Amino acid sequence: MADLQTERAFQKQKAVFLNSKRVLGKKSKSAKELRYWKNIGLGFKTPKEAISGNYVDKKCPFTSNVSIRGRILTGTVKSAKMKRTIVIRRNYLHYLTKYNRYEKRHRNIPAHCSPAFGVLKEGQKVTIGQCRPLSKTVRFNVIKVEEERRRKKQFANF
């Protein structure tokens, strides 16, 4: 427990009670074995690091009280410079009826990235899910990171 105490406040999961009294003749679980995690549903698997890891993140959808509801989006990581927050770029086409053509547009969406996914690099494809507001700008949480496939050079989406 001492290695995850890097912040000023004591880091613990809200759903785990650490001060249980020991009953004579019974072994109690150590603090490492006590871990709260959940399946977020919607067909997304809980990462192994969320189950067996020892990080504490109150904004993680797998180990805290943050539910995924609303939109599920995919995009590429544009920036991963903030602590536990990444910026995702979503490209899309907008139709102009006057010219009977499409124009390229994009949106940048900040999303919370749980320590269960490790360090993300720019260019990786991620799936994000909408949740309650986590900060002034963050309303999405990373649910899944796509594995990079090596393939021959091809044209990108745009």
C-alpha positions, 0 to 999 in steps of 0.5 A: 500500500505504501508504494501507491501513496504518492499524493498528499491525501491517503489513497484508497478505494471508496468501496473497500473498508480497510479497518476491519477487526481481526476475529480470533482463529480466522485469517483476514485478507491483506490490504493488497487482496482487498480490491474493488472492480466491476464490469462496465457492461456494453460488451467491454472487458475489464482490463487485467491491470484493473483487476490485479493492479494496485492503483487508486483512481476515483475517475476510473470506470472499472475501479470506482463509481463512474458509470458509462452512459450515453455515447460511445465514440472512437478516435485517435490519440492526439495528445497524451501530455496531461496526467491521466487525461488525453485528447482524442481527435475525431475526423468526420465529413460534413455535407454541403448541399449547395456544392453537392460535396463533402468537407473535412471537419474534426473535433478534439475531445478530452477524455480521462485515461485510467492507469489500467491502460498504461501510457498511451502514445499519439496515433493510437486508436481508442474507444471512449464512453460518455460519463458524468462530468469529471472536470470542467472539460472532461466528460468521456472515459477511455474504455478500450485501446485498439491493438496496433496492427502492422500492415502495408502502407495504405491511404489513411481515412483522409 
